[in-house]
Amino acid sequence: MQLCPSRPERGLSSMMAQAAACVAALVLALPHATTNAAETAPLPAPSPTGQRLFDSARDKLVQIRILTRAGSSQSTVGSGFLIAPDGTALTNYHVISLLVLEPQRYRAEYVRVDGKRGEVSLLGFDVIHDLAVVKLDQINDAPHFRLRPDASPLQQGEKIFSLGNPLDLGFAISEGTYNGLVERRLYDTIHFTGALNPGMSGGPALDEAGRVIGVNVAGTGGELANLLVPLRYVSALIAAPRVKALDKTVIATQLTQHQDAMVKALLAKPFPTQGLGPTTVAVGDDKLLRCWGQSNAKPDKPYRSESISCNLQSNLYIDQSFNTGWVSWNHTYRNADKLGALRFSGWHARSLAAASVLGAGNQKPTRYLSRPHCHEDFVTRPVTTTSGATVFRANVCVRAHREFVGLFDMTINAATVDHSTEGFTSNMDVRGVTFENGNRLVRAFLEGSSWTK
């Protein structure tokens, strides 16, 4: 069937009318099934439980906004939820951190689902577990969430519903499952298989009865693999006595408690060791640390290297530019007998310089850290095998925390110097420890490394 004439009409008006008729004819000629497919396709049915929980939670949720005092411009946003009728609410520390660090420059407000808003004041916070208790102004006799009793522990695979305001788009609910606690972490953290997006931080995670089982805290970067703060840390913060002066001195106290727990856990027993080429190196307790290996040994290369890297999942958020409270280290064995002693010596020496604080160019003081003070020396490990003693060229650098007095960052970079075409380096980075605890870690780390073959 010819829908449009092969010879167009003359004149602009006639041509436009003809074109419109052609288009209409082409549309009408399309099969009806194609035209109506989008209209007739059934929409997926919403989860009845999710619908019920969201409807009952609407009046208990808030968005928390951090605003500049000068211009009331929005700086950060997160979520929160009511836990008492008087306006007491919970959120994450990282949502309200600017209120603690720079109260003269920032203030906070809440926005409810119905658009009503008011001021937010700080009642308490827990930097270690990223929690905060706040008071929402102008709220009385408000509906609020109940906490799940400690006597009812979560079961593997149990349904969990996370609520918050993702990406500042509006309040939403995300359905997922409880998959136990995350392995190899200093503190318990819930593994939530469900979607969490920026802006949902500080929102509640509920069971099917609508009771709070945890607080949204972070994503892992993986698909539907996210983290929640367990309820027991929430309960501890709620029960803690209120501190009148909520300033940076409270952060310093909590960081000191954290580093005590971290060092105690790491040094509860001698560092486990592992072979790396002809050496033995410290790798730490595999229940606490994640370790990864890498090798670049290839037949066409005149050299090879093998490395082991370990880190403790204990980072504490202070602000957008500063995290602290963690430990990581790396061991690398290098062999280059085909290069010869001179070329190997240069390659091996550069590795020590590149790993050091001074070599990395981190010499300037920052808001949180002083200029580094470094000391270099030779350290001899006692004879452990017929291979003799191990001699290290060690560089130790220390930076003081300027905001949190009594805490330091420490790095040690040690390289063997007593083998002509092979050697290994060990590098350790410790953040936010007392001088005494930092020295204990550095000493235990060095004692775990030696040439054994």
C-alpha positions as CSV (number, residue, x, y, z in Angstrom):
1,M,0.0,0.0,0.0
2,Q,1.4,3.4,-1.0
3,L,0.9,5.7,2.0
4,C,2.4,8.9,0.4
5,P,2.2,10.0,-3.2
6,S,5.4,9.7,-5.2
7,R,5.0,13.2,-6.7
8,P,4.6,15.9,-4.0
9,E,2.1,18.7,-4.4
10,R,3.3,22.2,-5.3
11,G,3.2,25.1,-2.9
12,L,4.4,25.3,0.7
13,S,1.0,24.9,2.3
14,S,0.2,21.9,0.2
15,M,3.6,20.2,0.9
16,M,3.2,20.7,4.7
17,A,-0.3,19.2,4.7
18,Q,0.9,16.3,2.6
19,A,3.8,15.7,4.9
20,A,1.5,15.7,8.0
21,A,-0.8,13.2,6.3
22,C,2.1,10.9,5.5
23,V,3.3,10.9,9.1
24,A,-0.2,10.2,10.4
25,A,-0.6,7.4,7.9
26,L,2.7,5.8,8.9
27,V,1.8,6.0,12.6
28,L,-1.6,4.5,12.0
29,A,0.0,1.7,9.9
30,L,2.2,0.5,12.8
31,P,1.0,-2.8,14.4
32,H,-1.3,-2.1,17.4
33,A,0.7,-4.5,19.7
34,T,3.8,-2.3,19.3
35,T,2.0,0.9,19.9
36,N,0.3,-0.2,23.0
37,A,3.1,-2.4,24.5
38,A,4.2,0.3,27.0
39,E,0.7,1.0,28.1
40,T,-0.4,-2.6,28.6
41,A,2.8,-4.0,30.2
42,P,2.1,-4.8,33.9
43,L,4.1,-2.8,36.5
44,P,6.0,-4.8,39.0
45,A,4.1,-5.2,42.2
46,P,5.6,-3.3,45.2
47,S,6.7,-5.3,48.2
48,P,3.7,-5.3,50.6
49,T,6.1,-5.2,53.6
50,G,8.2,-2.4,52.1
51,Q,5.0,-0.4,51.4
52,R,3.7,-0.9,54.9
53,L,7.1,0.0,56.5
54,F,7.6,3.1,54.4
55,D,4.0,4.4,55.1
56,S,4.5,3.9,58.9
57,A,8.0,5.5,58.9
58,R,7.3,8.7,56.9
59,D,6.6,10.8,60.0
60,K,9.7,9.4,61.8
61,L,12.3,10.3,59.1
62,V,14.2,13.5,58.6
63,Q,16.8,14.8,56.2
64,I,19.6,16.6,58.0
65,R,21.3,19.5,56.2
66,I,24.5,21.2,57.2
67,L,24.4,24.9,56.1
68,T,26.9,27.7,56.2
69,R,26.1,30.4,58.8
70,A,27.1,33.2,56.5
71,G,24.9,32.4,53.5
72,S,22.8,29.4,54.5
73,S,24.2,27.5,51.6
74,Q,23.9,23.7,51.8
75,S,27.2,22.0,52.5
76,T,26.3,18.4,53.2
77,V,23.2,16.3,53.5
78,G,22.3,13.1,55.2
79,S,19.4,11.3,56.9
80,G,18.2,10.8,60.4
81,F,15.4,9.3,62.4
82,L,13.4,10.0,65.6
83,I,14.0,7.7,68.6
84,A,11.9,9.6,71.2
85,P,8.8,11.8,71.2
86,D,10.7,14.9,72.3
87,G,12.6,15.2,69.0
88,T,15.7,13.1,70.0
89,A,17.1,11.6,66.8
90,L,20.0,9.5,65.4
91,T,22.3,10.1,62.5
92,N,26.0,9.5,61.5
93,Y,28.8,11.4,63.0
94,H,30.1,12.1,59.5
95,V,26.8,13.8,58.6
96,I,27.2,16.4,61.4
97,S,31.0,16.5,61.7
98,L,31.2,20.1,60.7
99,L,29.1,21.1,63.7
100,V,31.8,19.6,65.9
101,L,34.8,20.8,64.0
102,E,33.7,24.3,62.9
103,P,30.5,25.4,64.8
104,Q,31.2,29.0,64.2
105,R,30.9,28.5,60.4
106,Y,28.2,25.9,60.2
107,R,24.7,25.1,61.5
108,A,22.3,22.3,60.9
109,E,18.6,22.0,60.1
110,Y,16.2,19.1,59.6
111,V,13.5,18.7,56.9
112,R,10.6,16.3,57.5
113,V,8.8,14.4,54.7
114,D,6.0,16.9,54.8
115,G,8.5,19.8,54.2
116,K,8.5,21.2,57.8
117,R,11.9,22.2,59.0
118,G,13.7,23.3,62.1
119,E,17.1,23.7,63.9
120,V,19.3,20.7,64.9
121,S,21.4,20.7,68.1
122,L,24.0,18.2,69.0
123,L,23.6,15.9,72.1
124,G,26.5,13.5,71.6
125,F,28.5,11.6,69.1
126,D,30.7,8.5,68.7
127,V,33.5,8.9,66.1
128,I,34.6,5.3,66.5
129,H,31.3,3.9,65.3
130,D,30.2,6.9,63.2
131,L,27.1,7.8,65.2
132,A,25.5,11.0,66.6
133,V,22.5,11.8,68.8
134,V,20.8,15.1,67.9
135,K,17.8,17.2,69.1
136,L,15.3,18.4,66.6
137,D,13.8,21.7,67.6
138,Q,10.0,22.3,67.7
139,I,9.1,18.6,67.9
140,N,6.9,17.2,70.7
141,D,4.8,14.0,71.1
142,A,6.2,12.8,67.7
143,P,5.9,9.3,66.5
144,H,9.3,7.5,66.7
145,F,11.0,4.2,66.0
146,R,11.4,1.4,68.4
147,L,14.7,-0.5,68.8
148,R,14.8,-4.3,68.3
149,P,15.5,-6.0,71.7
150,D,18.9,-7.4,72.3
151,A,17.2,-10.7,73.1
152,S,16.2,-11.1,69.4
153,P,19.4,-11.4,67.4
154,L,19.3,-11.1,63.6
155,Q,19.3,-14.3,61.6
156,Q,21.3,-14.9,58.4
157,G,19.2,-14.1,55.4
158,E,16.6,-12.1,57.4
159,K,15.0,-9.2,55.5
160,I,16.2,-5.7,56.2
161,F,14.7,-2.4,55.0
162,S,16.9,0.6,54.8
163,L,15.4,4.1,54.7
164,G,16.8,7.5,53.8
165,N,17.0,10.3,51.3
166,P,19.3,9.1,48.5
167,L,21.1,11.7,46.4
168,D,18.8,14.4,47.8
169,L,16.1,13.0,45.6
170,G,13.5,12.3,48.3
171,F,12.8,9.7,50.9
172,A,13.0,6.1,49.8
173,I,13.2,2.6,51.1
174,S,15.6,-0.1,50.0
175,E,15.0,-3.8,50.6
176,G,17.8,-6.3,51.2
177,T,19.1,-9.0,53.5
178,Y,21.2,-9.5,56.6
179,N,24.4,-11.4,55.7
180,G,26.1,-11.5,59.1
181,L,29.0,-9.4,60.3
182,V,31.8,-8.2,58.0
183,E,34.9,-10.3,58.5
184,R,38.4,-8.9,59.4
185,R,37.3,-5.7,61.0
186,L,38.3,-4.3,64.4
187,Y,34.6,-3.5,65.3
188,D,31.4,-5.4,64.4
189,T,29.8,-4.1,61.2
190,I,26.6,-5.5,59.5
191,H,26.9,-6.7,55.9
192,F,23.7,-5.5,54.2
193,T,22.9,-6.9,50.8
194,G,20.8,-4.0,49.5
195,A,21.2,-0.6,47.9
196,L,22.7,2.4,49.8
197,N,23.4,5.7,48.2
198,P,24.9,9.0,49.3
199,G,22.4,10.9,51.3
200,M,21.1,7.7,53.1
201,S,23.8,7.9,55.7
202,G,22.3,8.1,59.1
203,G,19.0,6.6,58.1
204,P,17.5,3.6,59.9
205,A,17.6,-0.1,58.9
206,L,14.5,-1.9,60.0
207,D,13.4,-5.5,60.4
208,E,10.0,-6.6,59.0
209,A,8.3,-5.5,62.3
210,G,9.5,-2.0,61.7
211,R,12.1,-2.1,64.6
212,V,15.5,-0.5,64.2
213,I,18.3,-3.1,63.8
214,G,21.1,-0.7,62.7
215,V,22.1,2.6,61.1
216,N,23.1,3.2,57.5
217,V,26.8,4.1,57.4
218,A,28.6,3.4,54.2
219,G,28.9,1.7,50.8
220,T,31.8,-0.6,49.8
221,G,31.9,0.3,46.1
222,G,30.5,-3.2,45.3
223,E,27.1,-3.9,44.0
224,L,24.6,-4.3,46.8
225,A,27.3,-4.8,49.4
226,N,26.9,-2.1,52.0
227,L,27.5,-1.5,55.7
228,L,25.3,-0.8,58.8
229,V,26.2,0.1,62.3
230,P,24.9,-2.6,64.7
231,L,22.3,-1.7,67.2
232,R,24.5,-2.4,70.3
233,Y,26.7,0.6,69.5
234,V,23.5,2.7,69.0
235,S,22.2,1.6,72.4
236,A,25.5,2.4,74.1
237,L,25.5,6.0,72.7
238,I,21.9,6.6,73.7
239,A,22.7,5.4,77.3
240,A,25.9,7.4,77.6
241,P,25.9,10.5,79.8
242,R,25.5,13.8,78.0
243,V,28.7,15.9,77.7
244,K,28.1,19.7,77.9
245,A,31.2,20.7,75.9
246,L,30.9,18.8,72.6
247,D,34.1,19.9,70.9
248,K,37.3,18.5,69.5
249,T,38.6,17.4,72.9
250,V,35.9,14.8,72.9
251,I,37.2,13.5,69.5
252,A,40.7,13.3,70.9
253,T,39.5,11.2,73.9
254,Q,37.6,8.8,71.6
255,L,40.6,8.5,69.2
256,T,42.9,7.7,72.1
257,Q,40.4,4.9,73.2
258,H,40.3,3.6,69.7
259,Q,44.1,3.4,69.3
260,D,44.4,1.6,72.6
261,A,41.9,-1.0,71.4
262,M,43.6,-1.3,68.0
263,V,47.1,-1.8,69.4
264,K,45.9,-4.2,72.0
265,A,44.2,-6.3,69.3
266,L,47.3,-6.3,67.0
267,L,49.8,-7.1,69.8
268,A,47.6,-9.6,71.7
269,K,50.1,-12.2,70.4
270,P,53.3,-12.1,68.3
271,F,52.7,-11.2,64.7
272,P,52.2,-14.3,62.6
273,T,54.8,-14.6,59.9
274,Q,54.9,-15.8,56.3
275,G,57.7,-16.7,53.9
276,L,58.5,-14.3,51.1
277,G,61.3,-15.6,48.9
278,P,64.2,-16.3,51.2
279,T,62.8,-14.0,53.9
280,T,60.2,-14.3,56.7
281,V,57.9,-11.3,57.2
282,A,55.1,-10.2,59.6
283,V,51.6,-10.5,58.2
284,G,49.4,-10.1,61.3
285,D,46.3,-12.0,62.5
286,D,44.1,-13.0,59.5
287,K,41.1,-12.5,61.7
288,L,41.9,-8.8,61.8
289,L,43.9,-7.9,58.7
290,R,43.4,-8.3,55.0
291,C,46.5,-9.3,53.1
292,W,47.1,-9.5,49.4
293,G,50.0,-10.9,47.4
294,Q,51.5,-9.8,44.0
295,S,54.2,-11.0,41.8
296,N,55.8,-9.6,38.6
297,A,58.1,-12.5,37.9
298,K,58.2,-13.1,34.1
299,P,60.8,-15.1,32.1
300,D,61.6,-12.2,29.8
301,K,62.6,-9.8,32.7
302,P,66.1,-9.6,34.2
303,Y,64.5,-9.0,37.6
304,R,61.5,-10.1,39.7
305,S,59.7,-8.9,42.7
306,E,57.1,-10.4,45.0
307,S,55.1,-8.4,47.6
308,I,52.6,-8.8,50.4
309,S,50.4,-5.9,51.6
310,C,48.2,-5.9,54.7
311,N,45.8,-3.4,56.2
312,L,43.5,-3.1,59.2
313,Q,39.9,-2.1,58.4
314,S,39.6,0.6,61.1
315,N,39.6,3.9,59.4
316,L,37.9,6.7,61.4
317,Y,36.3,9.6,59.5
318,I,37.2,13.0,60.9
319,D,36.3,15.2,58.0
320,Q,36.3,15.1,54.2
321,S,40.1,15.6,54.1
322,F,41.2,13.5,57.0
323,N,40.8,9.9,58.2
324,T,42.9,8.3,61.0
325,G,43.1,5.3,63.3
326,W,44.5,2.7,60.9
327,V,47.5,0.5,60.2
328,S,48.9,-0.8,56.9
329,W,52.1,-2.4,55.7
330,N,53.9,-3.8,52.8
331,H,56.8,-6.3,52.3
332,T,58.6,-6.6,48.9
333,Y,61.3,-9.1,48.0
334,R,63.4,-8.2,44.9
335,N,65.9,-10.4,43.0
336,A,68.0,-9.1,40.1
337,D,71.0,-11.3,39.7
338,K,70.9,-10.7,35.9
339,L,71.3,-7.0,36.4
340,G,74.4,-7.2,38.5
341,A,75.2,-5.7,41.9
342,L,75.6,-2.0,40.9
343,R,72.3,-1.7,39.0
344,F,70.4,-3.7,41.6
345,S,71.8,-1.4,44.4
346,G,70.4,1.7,42.6
347,W,67.0,0.0,42.0
348,H,66.8,-1.2,45.6
349,A,67.8,2.2,47.1
350,R,65.2,4.0,45.1
351,S,62.5,1.8,46.5
352,L,63.3,3.0,50.0
353,A,63.3,6.7,49.0
354,A,60.0,6.3,47.1
355,A,58.3,4.8,50.2
356,S,59.5,7.3,52.7
357,V,57.5,10.4,53.8
358,L,60.3,12.7,52.6
359,G,60.6,10.9,49.3
360,A,56.9,11.2,48.7
361,G,57.1,15.0,49.2
362,N,54.8,15.0,52.2
363,Q,56.9,17.6,54.2
364,K,54.4,20.5,54.5
365,P,52.3,20.8,57.7
366,T,48.5,20.5,57.3
367,R,45.6,21.5,59.4
368,Y,45.7,18.2,61.2
369,L,49.4,17.2,61.0
370,S,52.7,18.8,61.8
371,R,55.8,18.7,59.6
372,P,57.4,15.2,59.7
373,H,60.5,14.6,61.9
374,C,62.6,11.7,60.5
375,H,65.5,9.7,61.7
376,E,67.6,7.2,59.7
377,D,69.8,4.5,61.1
378,F,71.1,1.0,60.5
379,V,69.3,-1.8,62.5
380,T,70.7,-5.3,62.8
381,R,68.4,-8.2,63.4
382,P,70.0,-11.1,65.4
383,V,71.2,-14.2,63.7
384,T,68.3,-16.6,63.2
385,T,69.8,-19.1,60.7
386,T,73.0,-19.9,59.0
387,S,72.5,-17.0,56.7
388,G,73.7,-14.6,59.5
389,A,72.3,-11.4,60.8
390,T,70.0,-9.2,58.8
391,V,71.0,-5.5,58.4
392,F,68.3,-2.9,57.6
393,R,68.7,0.7,56.6
394,A,65.6,2.1,58.4
395,N,63.9,5.5,58.1
396,V,61.4,6.4,60.8
397,C,59.2,9.5,60.4
398,V,56.7,11.0,63.0
399,R,54.1,13.6,62.5
400,A,52.1,15.1,65.5
401,H,48.4,15.6,65.3
402,R,47.8,19.3,65.7
403,E,44.1,19.1,66.5
404,F,44.3,16.1,68.8
405,V,47.2,16.5,71.2
406,G,49.0,13.3,72.2
407,L,48.4,11.4,69.0
408,F,50.9,10.8,66.1
409,D,51.3,9.3,62.7
410,M,54.4,7.1,62.3
411,T,56.0,5.4,59.3
412,I,58.9,3.1,59.1
413,N,60.7,2.2,55.8
414,A,63.3,-0.5,56.2
415,A,65.5,-2.0,53.4
416,T,68.1,-4.7,53.6
417,V,71.7,-3.6,52.6
418,D,73.8,-6.8,53.0
419,H,73.0,-8.7,49.8
420,S,74.4,-7.7,46.4
421,T,71.7,-8.8,44.0
422,E,68.6,-9.4,46.2
423,G,66.9,-7.8,49.1
424,F,63.6,-6.8,50.6
425,T,61.9,-3.8,52.0
426,S,59.3,-3.5,54.7
427,N,57.1,-0.4,55.1
428,M,54.6,0.3,57.9
429,D,52.2,3.2,58.2
430,V,50.4,3.8,61.5
431,R,47.9,6.6,61.9
432,G,46.6,8.2,65.1
433,V,48.5,6.4,67.9
434,T,50.3,7.6,71.1
435,F,54.0,7.7,70.9
436,E,54.4,4.7,73.2
437,N,51.9,2.5,71.2
438,G,53.4,3.6,67.9
439,N,56.9,2.5,69.1
440,R,55.5,-0.9,70.3
441,L,54.0,-1.5,66.8
442,V,57.1,-0.5,65.0
443,R,59.3,-2.7,67.2
444,A,57.0,-5.7,66.8
445,F,56.9,-5.2,63.0
446,L,60.7,-5.1,62.6
447,E,61.1,-8.1,64.8
448,G,58.8,-10.1,62.5
449,S,61.0,-9.6,59.4
450,S,64.3,-11.4,58.8
451,W,66.4,-13.1,56.2
452,T,65.9,-16.8,56.9
453,K,67.5,-18.8,53.9
